């Protein structure tokens, strides 16, 4: 069967790989849609420290069950549509013992620490599949990235009384916007240009700031009566936005980092203490976050279609990442469709 392989930095191609066969407790799925995310782009451009090459990318997967191995519950029948949960959990490390399996010390995410979903078929444990017949097939690939943003909203303990700044309105940032808005918070979305901030407004942001043309700190101060944000969610992954998050946070505020900075970050750490900030990391998502996103997308109906910037047929999957490099400013989500 065929799969997209990132062979080296800046080079990818469709290759023939072995056909997978399900064993006990496993399900063979036909991949129908795969979203590419910032980590896939970073792998392609050589900026993902978690990945070794060659690697099949892709962990935002909507699929259809083709066959099952022994000891799989009857509900996982051929023809049913599924969302893939692309993480692993060892069950033994400190994170897993606390029930925070999303942050498993030994986690191996599809497309990152192991080969991913830009392939014709995959074999997965049935426990990693969420059955869903209500979302449009294409929208199944949107659940995982938005769930990462929803998880960040949960990590930040966001409540209805909070004023929340989300830095970055890519797919994960939009998930944080929607997740915070679902909790009743007043959301201020920040990004470069008008395209992504306009999208954030449709997903629950009360206010938007175009960082290209506006003074972000001044606008946040004006919108928060000079106090700063109760919660700042960083979904960009640049050193300047890491430090900006601390600057924008109110005294006794919370800062949630989703992004991975590709370079060292230098802080004036006195603000950690003077503001008595809670600084939180956020990694992946829990099953509850997936189900919360599914419920949100079901309410939106056809609206999620606007999140998809471009669709590539599987036979042209090798053109998707080079396209994103060229069109980064205008791209929210690329989906590969079989």
PyMOL commands that set and color helices and strands:
alter all, ss='L'
color gray80, all
select helices_A, chain A and resi 38-45+94-97+101-103+126-128+137-155+171-182+194-202+216-223+239-248+270-274+287-307+314-326+328-330
alter helices_A, ss='H'
color red, helices_A
select strands_A, chain A and resi 2-8+11-16+26-36+60-68+81-84+121-125+129-131+163-167+186-191+207-210+229-234+249-257+278-281+310-313+334-337
alter strands_A, ss='S'
color yellow, strands_A
deselect
rebuild
show_as cartoon
